[in-house]
């Protein structure tokens, strides 16, 4: 894993989105110091979960973070789900669980509809 490339990508994406290191750290559930280390290319062995959390916080794909194709890089989070997840402070794993639901009809299109669905299935989502 090219830590320098990851650091450059994280810094560039963070600045494009006008996020502070503190805000990105909050969104990615890591410390501001760790974000700084990542951006400087000094963080060794950044886990897949951290990269996933960074992608979530930056509204980016994993490929944009790592520079390498990933089977999940095509997964996009609908804006209404993102809004709901940010408002509720949901962990990326919960959002990922919601994205995996196979809809056979009307999919949620508003943050409130995503919330209603989440409340209904929350007891069945692993990691909760």
DOMITOR-6076 format. One line per 5 residues: number of its first residue (from 1); their letters; for each residue z, x, y of N, C-alpha, C, O. Coordinates in Angstrom, 2 decimals, always signed. Layout:
// residues N
NUM	a	Z:X:Y:Z:X:Y:Z:X:Y:Z:X:Y  ...
This chain:
// residues 128
1	xxxxx	+0.00:+0.85:-1.17:+0.00:+0.00:+0.00:+0.00:+0.90:+1.24:+0.81:+1.82:+1.35  -0.90:+0.63:+2.14:-1.04:+1.42:+3.36:-0.09:+0.89:+4.43:-0.41:-0.07:+5.13  +1.06:+1.52:+4.55:+2.08:+1.03:+5.48:+1.65:+1.14:+6.93:+2.05:+0.32:+7.76  +0.83:+2.14:+7.25:+0.33:+2.30:+8.63:-0.60:+1.14:+8.98:-0.50:+0.56:+10.06  -1.50:+0.80:+8.06:-2.43:-0.30:+8.29:-1.67:-1.62:+8.43:-1.97:-2.42:+9.33
6	xxxxx	-0.70:-1.85:+7.55:+0.10:-3.08:+7.64:+0.81:-3.13:+8.98:+0.82:-4.17:+9.65  +1.41:-2.02:+9.37:+2.12:-1.98:+10.65:+1.21:-2.28:+11.83:+1.57:-3.05:+12.72  +0.03:-1.67:+11.83:-0.92:-1.92:+12.92:-1.34:-3.39:+12.94:-1.42:-4.00:+14.01  -1.61:-3.94:+11.75:-2.03:-5.34:+11.68:-0.93:-6.29:+12.16:-1.20:-7.23:+12.91  +0.30:-6.03:+11.74:+1.42:-6.89:+12.16:+1.59:-6.81:+13.67:+1.71:-7.84:+14.33
11	xxxxx	+1.59:-5.60:+14.23:+1.76:-5.45:+15.68:+0.64:-6.16:+16.44:+0.90:-6.87:+17.41  -0.61:-5.96:+16.00:-1.74:-6.57:+16.70:-1.68:-8.10:+16.62:-1.90:-8.79:+17.62  -1.39:-8.62:+15.45:-1.29:-10.08:+15.30:-0.13:-10.64:+16.12:-0.26:-11.69:+16.75  +0.99:-9.94:+16.11:+2.16:-10.39:+16.88:+1.84:-10.46:+18.36:+2.19:-11.42:+19.04  +1.17:-9.42:+18.86:+0.82:-9.39:+20.29:-0.22:-10.45:+20.63:-0.14:-11.08:+21.68
16	xxxxx	-1.20:-10.66:+19.74:-2.21:-11.71:+19.96:-1.54:-13.08:+20.09:-1.98:-13.92:+20.89  -0.50:-13.28:+19.31:+0.18:-14.57:+19.32:+1.32:-14.64:+20.33:+2.05:-15.63:+20.41  +1.45:-13.55:+21.10:+2.46:-13.48:+22.16:+3.87:-13.74:+21.63:+4.66:-14.48:+22.22  +4.18:-13.11:+20.49:+5.50:-13.21:+19.89:+6.26:-11.91:+20.15:+5.68:-10.82:+20.12  +7.53:-12.03:+20.41:+8.38:-10.84:+20.50:+8.73:-10.39:+19.08:+8.58:-11.16:+18.12
21	xxxxx	+9.20:-9.17:+18.96:+9.67:-8.71:+17.65:+10.83:-9.59:+17.18:+10.94:-9.89:+16.00  +11.67:-10.00:+18.11:+12.81:-10.83:+17.76:+12.36:-12.18:+17.18:+12.90:-12.63:+16.17  +11.37:-12.81:+17.82:+10.89:-14.11:+17.35:+10.22:-13.96:+15.99:+10.43:-14.79:+15.10  +9.40:-12.93:+15.82:+8.76:-12.72:+14.52:+9.81:-12.47:+13.44:+9.69:-12.98:+12.33  +10.81:-11.69:+13.77:+11.88:-11.41:+12.80:+12.56:-12.71:+12.37:+12.85:-12.91:+11.19
26	xxxxx	+12.80:-13.59:+13.33:+13.42:-14.88:+13.02:+12.51:-15.71:+12.10:+12.97:-16.29:+11.12  +11.22:-15.75:+12.43:+10.27:-16.53:+11.62:+10.10:-15.95:+10.22:+9.92:-16.70:+9.25  +10.16:-14.62:+10.10:+9.94:-13.96:+8.81:+11.24:-13.74:+8.04:+11.22:-13.23:+6.92  +12.36:-14.11:+8.64:+13.66:-13.98:+8.00:+14.01:-12.52:+7.67:+14.48:-12.21:+6.57  +13.77:-11.64:+8.64:+14.14:-10.22:+8.55:+14.75:-9.81:+9.88:+14.78:-10.60:+10.83
31	xxxxx	+15.24:-8.59:+9.95:+15.83:-8.12:+11.20:+14.74:-7.62:+12.15:+13.64:-7.26:+11.73  +15.06:-7.60:+13.44:+14.13:-7.06:+14.43:+13.87:-5.59:+14.15:+12.74:-5.11:+14.32  +14.89:-4.86:+13.73:+14.71:-3.45:+13.41:+13.70:-3.25:+12.27:+12.91:-2.30:+12.29  +13.74:-4.15:+11.30:+12.78:-4.03:+10.18:+11.36:-4.29:+10.68:+10.42:-3.62:+10.25  +11.19:-5.26:+11.57:+9.87:-5.51:+12.16:+9.39:-4.25:+12.87:+8.23:-3.85:+12.72
36	xxxxx	+10.27:-3.61:+13.62:+9.92:-2.38:+14.33:+9.50:-1.28:+13.34:+8.51:-0.58:+13.57  +10.25:-1.15:+12.26:+9.91:-0.15:+11.24:+8.55:-0.44:+10.61:+7.75:+0.46:+10.39  +8.30:-1.71:+10.32:+7.01:-2.10:+9.74:+5.89:-1.74:+10.70:+4.89:-1.14:+10.30  +6.04:-2.10:+11.97:+4.99:-1.85:+12.96:+4.74:-0.36:+13.17:+3.61:+0.04:+13.48  +5.74:+0.46:+12.99:+5.58:+1.92:+13.13:+5.07:+2.56:+11.84:+4.80:+3.77:+11.81
41	xxxxx	+4.92:+1.76:+10.78:+4.46:+2.29:+9.50:+5.53:+3.05:+8.75:+5.22:+3.85:+7.87  +6.79:+2.82:+9.10:+7.91:+3.54:+8.49:+8.60:+2.76:+7.38:+9.47:+3.31:+6.70  +8.25:+1.52:+7.19:+8.89:+0.71:+6.14:+8.14:+0.92:+4.84:+6.99:+0.51:+4.69  +8.80:+1.55:+3.90:+8.20:+1.82:+2.59:+8.40:+0.62:+1.68:+9.41:-0.07:+1.75  +7.43:+0.39:+0.82:+7.53:-0.65:-0.21:+7.88:-2.03:+0.35:+8.84:-2.66:-0.11
46	xxxxx	+7.13:-2.49:+1.32:+7.34:-3.83:+1.87:+7.00:-4.82:+0.76:+5.90:-4.80:+0.21  +7.94:-5.69:+0.44:+7.76:-6.60:-0.70:+6.70:-7.67:-0.40:+6.38:-7.96:+0.75  +6.19:-8.23:-1.48:+5.21:-9.31:-1.35:+5.82:-10.50:-0.62:+5.14:-11.18:+0.14  +7.11:-10.75:-0.85:+7.77:-11.87:-0.16:+7.83:-11.62:+1.34:+7.61:-12.55:+2.13  +8.13:-10.40:+1.76:+8.17:-10.08:+3.19:+6.79:-10.23:+3.80:+6.64:-10.78:+4.89
51	xxxxx	+5.77:-9.74:+3.11:+4.40:-9.88:+3.61:+4.03:-11.35:+3.74:+3.40:-11.76:+4.72  +4.42:-12.14:+2.76:+4.17:-13.57:+2.81:+4.89:-14.20:+4.00:+4.32:-15.03:+4.71  +6.14:-13.81:+4.22:+6.91:-14.35:+5.35:+6.30:-13.91:+6.68:+6.28:-14.69:+7.63  +5.82:-12.68:+6.76:+5.16:-12.21:+7.98:+3.90:-13.02:+8.23:+3.64:-13.44:+9.36  +3.12:-13.25:+7.18:+1.89:-14.05:+7.32:+2.23:-15.44:+7.82:+1.55:-15.98:+8.69
56	xxxxx	+3.28:-16.02:+7.27:+3.72:-17.35:+7.70:+4.11:-17.33:+9.18:+3.67:-18.18:+9.95  +4.93:-16.37:+9.57:+5.39:-16.28:+10.95:+4.27:-16.01:+11.94:+4.32:-16.45:+13.09  +3.27:-15.27:+11.49:+2.15:-14.90:+12.36:+0.98:-15.88:+12.29:-0.03:-15.70:+12.97  +1.13:-16.91:+11.46:+0.03:-17.85:+11.24:-1.22:-17.09:+10.83:-2.31:-17.32:+11.36  -1.05:-16.18:+9.89:-2.14:-15.32:+9.44:-2.23:-15.37:+7.92:-1.33:-15.87:+7.25
61	xxxxx	-3.31:-14.84:+7.40:-3.43:-14.74:+5.95:-2.80:-13.44:+5.49:-2.60:-12.52:+6.28  -2.50:-13.37:+4.22:-1.98:-12.14:+3.65:-3.01:-11.02:+3.80:-2.66:-9.87:+4.04  -4.27:-11.37:+3.67:-5.35:-10.40:+3.84:-5.34:-9.81:+5.26:-5.61:-8.62:+5.43  -5.04:-10.62:+6.26:-4.96:-10.11:+7.62:-3.81:-9.12:+7.79:-3.89:-8.21:+8.62  -2.76:-9.30:+7.03:-1.61:-8.39:+7.10:-1.90:-7.09:+6.35:-1.69:-6.00:+6.89
66	xxxxx	-2.38:-7.22:+5.12:-2.55:-6.05:+4.25:-3.91:-5.38:+4.37:-4.06:-4.21:+4.04  -4.90:-6.13:+4.83:-6.26:-5.61:+4.86:-6.94:-5.67:+3.50:-8.05:-5.17:+3.34  -6.26:-6.29:+2.52:-6.81:-6.40:+1.17:-6.91:-7.87:+0.77:-6.05:-8.67:+1.12  -7.98:-8.21:+0.02:-8.10:-9.59:-0.46:-6.92:-9.96:-1.35:-6.38:-9.12:-2.06  -6.54:-11.22:-1.28:-5.43:-11.73:-2.07:-5.78:-13.13:-2.50:-6.41:-13.87:-1.74
71	xxxxx	-5.39:-13.51:-3.70:-5.73:-14.85:-4.17:-5.15:-15.96:-3.30:-5.66:-17.07:-3.30  -4.10:-15.66:-2.55:-3.50:-16.66:-1.68:-4.05:-16.62:-0.26:-3.72:-17.48:+0.56  -4.89:-15.65:+0.04:-5.31:-15.47:+1.43:-6.12:-16.64:+1.96:-6.22:-16.81:+3.18  -6.71:-17.45:+1.07:-7.48:-18.59:+1.53:-6.63:-19.82:+1.79:-7.12:-20.82:+2.31  -5.36:-19.75:+1.45:-4.49:-20.90:+1.63:-4.18:-21.08:+3.11:-3.62:-20.20:+3.76
76	xxxxx	-4.55:-22.24:+3.62:-4.22:-22.50:+5.01:-3.17:-23.61:+5.06:-3.16:-24.51:+4.22  -2.32:-23.53:+6.02:-1.25:-24.51:+6.18:-1.71:-25.52:+7.23:-2.02:-25.15:+8.36  -1.77:-26.79:+6.85:-2.18:-27.80:+7.82:-1.25:-27.75:+9.05:-0.05:-27.56:+8.90  -1.81:-27.94:+10.24:-1.00:-27.87:+11.46:+0.22:-28.79:+11.44:+1.29:-28.40:+11.92  +0.08:-29.99:+10.91:+1.22:-30.92:+10.89:+2.32:-30.42:+9.96:+3.50:-30.58:+10.27
81	xxxxx	+1.95:-29.81:+8.83:+2.95:-29.24:+7.93:+3.63:-28.06:+8.59:+4.85:-27.91:+8.49  +2.86:-27.22:+9.25:+3.44:-26.08:+9.95:+4.44:-26.55:+11.01:+5.54:-26.00:+11.12  +4.06:-27.56:+11.78:+4.95:-28.09:+12.82:+6.25:-28.59:+12.19:+7.34:-28.27:+12.66  +6.13:-29.39:+11.11:+7.32:-29.89:+10.43:+8.18:-28.75:+9.90:+9.40:-28.75:+10.09  +7.55:-27.76:+9.25:+8.31:-26.65:+8.66:+9.03:-25.84:+9.72:+10.18:-25.44:+9.52
86	xxxxx	+8.38:-25.58:+10.83:+9.04:-24.83:+11.91:+10.19:-25.62:+12.52:+11.25:-25.06:+12.80  +9.98:-26.91:+12.72:+11.04:-27.76:+13.28:+12.26:-27.82:+12.38:+13.39:-27.88:+12.86  +12.02:-27.80:+11.07:+13.11:-27.92:+10.10:+13.63:-26.56:+9.63:+14.64:-26.49:+8.93  +12.94:-25.48:+10.02:+13.36:-24.15:+9.58:+13.19:-23.94:+8.09:+14.00:-23.26:+7.46  +12.13:-24.51:+7.52:+11.90:-24.41:+6.08:+11.44:-23.01:+5.70:+10.69:-22.37:+6.44
91	xxxxx	+11.88:-22.54:+4.56:+11.45:-21.26:+4.02:+10.01:-21.40:+3.53:+9.58:-22.49:+3.15  +9.28:-20.29:+3.55:+7.88:-20.32:+3.14:+7.73:-20.87:+1.72:+6.75:-21.55:+1.43  +8.68:-20.58:+0.83:+8.56:-21.05:-0.56:+8.55:-22.57:-0.64:+7.89:-23.14:-1.50  +9.28:-23.22:+0.25:+9.28:-24.69:+0.27:+7.92:-25.18:+0.76:+7.35:-26.13:+0.20  +7.40:-24.54:+1.79:+6.07:-24.92:+2.30:+5.03:-24.71:+1.21:+4.14:-25.55:+1.02
96	xxxxx	+5.13:-23.61:+0.50:+4.20:-23.32:-0.59:+4.29:-24.42:-1.66:+3.26:-24.84:-2.20  +5.49:-24.87:-1.96:+5.66:-25.97:-2.93:+4.98:-27.24:-2.44:+4.33:-27.94:-3.21  +5.12:-27.53:-1.16:+4.47:-28.71:-0.60:+2.95:-28.59:-0.64:+2.25:-29.58:-0.87  +2.45:-27.38:-0.43:+1.00:-27.16:-0.47:+0.42:-27.34:-1.88:-0.76:-27.65:-2.03  +1.25:-27.14:-2.89:+0.78:-27.23:-4.28:+0.73:-28.65:-4.82:+0.26:-28.88:-5.93
101	xxxxx	+1.20:-29.62:-4.05:+1.21:-31.00:-4.51:-0.24:-31.48:-4.64:-1.00:-31.41:-3.68  -0.61:-31.97:-5.82:-1.97:-32.49:-5.99:-2.06:-33.93:-5.48:-1.61:-34.86:-6.16  -2.64:-34.12:-4.33:-2.74:-35.46:-3.75:-3.92:-36.20:-4.36:-5.00:-35.64:-4.56  -3.69:-37.47:-4.66:-4.74:-38.33:-5.21:-4.88:-39.55:-4.31:-4.74:-40.69:-4.76  -5.14:-39.29:-3.10:-5.21:-40.36:-2.12:-4.92:-39.80:-0.75:-5.37:-38.71:-0.41
106	xxxxx	-4.17:-40.55:+0.01:-3.87:-40.15:+1.38:-2.91:-38.97:+1.41:-1.81:-39.04:+0.85  -3.32:-37.91:+2.07:-2.45:-36.75:+2.29:-1.73:-36.93:+3.63:-2.25:-37.59:+4.53  -0.55:-36.35:+3.75:+0.15:-36.42:+5.04:-0.69:-35.77:+6.15:-1.31:-34.73:+5.96  -0.69:-36.42:+7.31:-1.47:-35.89:+8.44:-0.61:-35.64:+9.67:-1.08:-35.05:+10.65  +0.64:-36.08:+9.64:+1.53:-35.86:+10.78:+2.79:-35.15:+10.28:+3.10:-35.14:+9.09
111	xxxxx	+3.51:-34.56:+11.22:+4.76:-33.90:+10.87:+5.75:-34.90:+10.27:+6.49:-34.56:+9.35  +5.77:-36.12:+10.78:+6.68:-37.14:+10.26:+6.32:-37.51:+8.82:+7.21:-37.69:+8.00  +5.03:-37.62:+8.51:+4.63:-37.92:+7.14:+5.03:-36.79:+6.19:+5.47:-37.06:+5.07  +4.89:-35.53:+6.63:+5.32:-34.40:+5.81:+6.83:-34.46:+5.61:+7.33:-34.17:+4.52  +7.56:-34.83:+6.64:+9.02:-34.94:+6.53:+9.40:-36.02:+5.53:+10.28:-35.82:+4.69
116	xxxxx	+8.74:-37.17:+5.62:+9.03:-38.26:+4.68:+8.77:-37.83:+3.24:+9.57:-38.12:+2.35  +7.68:-37.13:+3.01:+7.37:-36.63:+1.67:+8.42:-35.63:+1.22:+8.91:-35.70:+0.09  +8.77:-34.72:+2.09:+9.76:-33.70:+1.76:+11.11:-34.32:+1.39:+11.73:-33.93:+0.41  +11.54:-35.28:+2.18:+12.82:-35.94:+1.90:+12.78:-36.60:+0.52:+13.76:-36.58:-0.22  +11.63:-37.19:+0.18:+11.50:-37.88:-1.11:+11.53:-36.92:-2.30:+12.07:-37.25:-3.35
121	xxxxx	+10.94:-35.73:-2.13:+10.83:-34.81:-3.28:+11.79:-33.63:-3.22:+11.81:-32.81:-4.14  +12.55:-33.52:-2.17:+13.45:-32.37:-1.99:+14.29:-32.07:-3.24:+14.43:-30.90:-3.59  +14.86:-33.06:-3.90:+15.68:-32.73:-5.08:+14.89:-32.08:-6.22:+15.48:-31.48:-7.13  +13.57:-32.20:-6.18:+12.75:-31.69:-7.27:+12.08:-30.36:-6.98:+11.42:-29.79:-7.85  +12.23:-29.86:-5.76:+11.60:-28.59:-5.38:+12.50:-27.45:-5.77:+13.68:-27.43:-5.41
126	xxx	+11.95:-26.50:-6.51:+12.75:-25.34:-6.89:+13.05:-24.51:-5.66:+12.25:-24.45:-4.72  +14.19:-23.87:-5.66:+14.59:-23.04:-4.54:+15.40:-23.79:-3.50:+15.85:-23.19:-2.52  +15.60:-25.05:-3.71:+16.38:-25.86:-2.77:+17.81:-25.95:-3.22:+18.62:-26.59:-2.55
